[in-house]
């Protein structure tokens, strides 16, 4: 099918999802896979999302290098030495990434960041792919593919994804503390990638079920009808600890964020009294009043009581 897409010149979202899932990565029996390419793609996606890459020209900037290093510290394997210069050049073999070298450059592939800066003007993506990465819906689907394929976590390895999420939290907190007197950095704090790992960790610990209504609908491990929702909103608190999360289906996530229901300190549902409902095919929200929410198996992952209290005081509208 991919060959057919190439022949027809049609590169749709499914095509790029497939390309992202079939990246050619280095691997060895002793050291496992080297995730240089998927990490670089996640970094580029994040910088596009935050408006730090605005044109289809990816420069070898200090910002790109530092962001890659931060992501490598969280997601990379200690068996490999991290370095942007490696995937920046080798990603070209995937067909959707092109490197524009400086006029007159002649030499071997750069093996340091300084050499990379000296050799390269910029890299760019297929125009179709760049447009997909600027669209929130298609961007999230591509992020989910990268995470599910290259940083896959099944139920037996939940501690790994929880640790990844915790590592993001620690790196972000360290970055924040070191820059109290400076312009705060936003790369990891507002990262769509760290939020994707948070969502994935939360829905894992709730077994892909809505904590409110227990609904569970999945298409693949990367697509579920439930969201990993922040109880205290991510901005301005930047709190992606798992116990600041709760798994909710689309409807009840929307209702929770608007204060239509809250959760008391006994984990029981409280519902706004002024709702007008017609629910011929589902249980009305009012009938969930007083029921205990679905809770994770481990008490350490229960929603934090101070976070639930904050929501009741600041968001819930009785």
C-alpha positions, 0 to 999 in steps of 0.5 A, spaced: 500 500 500 505 504 501 508 503 494 502 504 491 501 511 495 508 513 492 506 511 485 500 515 486 503 521 489 498 521 495 501 522 502 495 522 507 495 521 514 495 514 514 501 514 509 505 518 515 503 514 520 505 508 517 512 511 515 513 513 523 511 506 525 516 503 520 523 507 521 529 504 520 533 504 527 539 502 529 539 496 534 543 490 537 542 484 541 546 487 547 544 494 547 537 494 544 534 499 539 537 506 539 531 511 538 534 517 535 530 518 530 523 517 533 526 522 539 528 527 534 521 527 530 518 528 537 522 534 539 520 537 532 513 536 533 513 539 540 517 545 537 512 546 531 506 546 536 509 551 541 511 556 535 518 555 536 519 552 529 514 556 524 517 555 517 518 548 514 526 549 515 529 546 521 535 549 523 541 546 527 539 551 533 542 551 540 534 550 542 533 544 538 540 541 540 538 542 548 531 540 547 533 534 543 538 533 549 533 534 554 528 529 551 534 524 550 535 524 558 528 522 559 527 517 553 534 515 550 537 509 552 543 509 556 546 504 552 547 509 546 550 516 546 545 521 545 547 526 539 542 530 535 548 530 529 546 522 528 539 522 527 539 529 523 543 526 518 540 519 518 533 521 518 534 523 511 533 515 509 526 515 511 524 519 505 520 525 508 526 529 511 531 532 507 537 536 509 540 542 505 547 542 506 551 549 505 554 551 499 561 548 498 560 543 503 564 537 502 566 532 507 564 526 511 557 526 515 558 531 521 559 527 528 559 533 533 554 539 534 559 544 531 560 540 525 553 539 524 552 547 524 558 548 519 555 543 514 548 544 514 543 550 512 537 546 515 532 540 514 525 540 511 519 535 511 514 533 506 510 539 505 504 535 507 507 532 513 509 539 515 501 541 515 499 535 518 504 537 524 501 544 525 494 541 525 492 539 532 488 532 531 493 529 526 499 531 530 496 528 536 495 521 532 502 522 529 505 523 536 501 517 539 504 512 533 511 514 535 509 513 542 506 506 541 511 503 537 517 506 539 516 507 546 511 501 547 508 500 554 504 494 556 500 493 562 506 488 565 511 494 564 506 500 567 512 502 571 516 504 565 511 509 563 510 512 570 517 513 570 518 516 563 512 521 566 516 522 572 522 523 569 519 529 565 516 532 571 523 532 574 527 535 568 521 540 568 522 542 575 529 542 575 529 547 569 524 551 572 528 552 579 534 553 575 531 559 571 527 563 576 530 569 575 530 568 567 525 568 562 522 561 563 523 556 558 517 553 555 519 547 551 518 541 556 513 545 561 508 546 555 510 540 551 505 536 547 509 530 548 510 530 555 502 531 556 502 525 551 506 520 556 501 523 562 495 521 558 498 514 556 500 513 563 493 515 566 489 511 562 493 505 563 492 505 570 485 506 569 485 500 565 482 504 559 476 506 563 472 512 564 473 513 572 466 516 572 461 512 568 466 506 567 466 506 559 471 503 555 472 503 548 478 502 544 480 501 537 488 500 538 492 501 544 494 508 541 486 510 540 481 510 546 475 513 547 478 516 554 483 521 556 488 522 561 485 528 564 489 533 569 485 535 575 488 541 577 490 544 570 497 543 567 497 551 566 499 554 571 501 548 575 505 544 570 503 538 575 503 531 571 504 527 577 500 521 576 495 522 582 494 529 579 490 525 573 484 521 572 481 517 566 475 520 563 471 519 557 470 525 552 463 527 555 465 527 562 472 530 561 468 536 558 463 536 564 469 535 569 473 541 566 467 545 566 465 544 573 458 540 572 461 534 577 466 534 582 469 528 587 469 529 594 474 526 599 471 519 599 472 519 592 464 519 591 461 523 585 457 530 586 453 533 581 451 540 579 444 541 581 441 545 575 443 540 569 437 538 564 438 531 561 435 527 556 439 521 556 434 515 552 440 511 551 445 512 557 445 513 564 444 520 566 449 524 570 444 526 576 444 518 577 451 517 578 451 522 584 454 519 591 457 513 587 464 512 588 469 513 582 473 507 579 479 507 582 486 504 580 489 498 583 494 501 587 492 506 592 499 511 590 495 512 584 489 514 587 487 522 585 490 526 590 485 529 595 488 536 595 487 536 587 480 534 588 479 539 593 482 545 589 477 542 583 471 543 588 473 550 590 475 553 583 471 549 578 465 545 581 459 549 580 454 546 585 
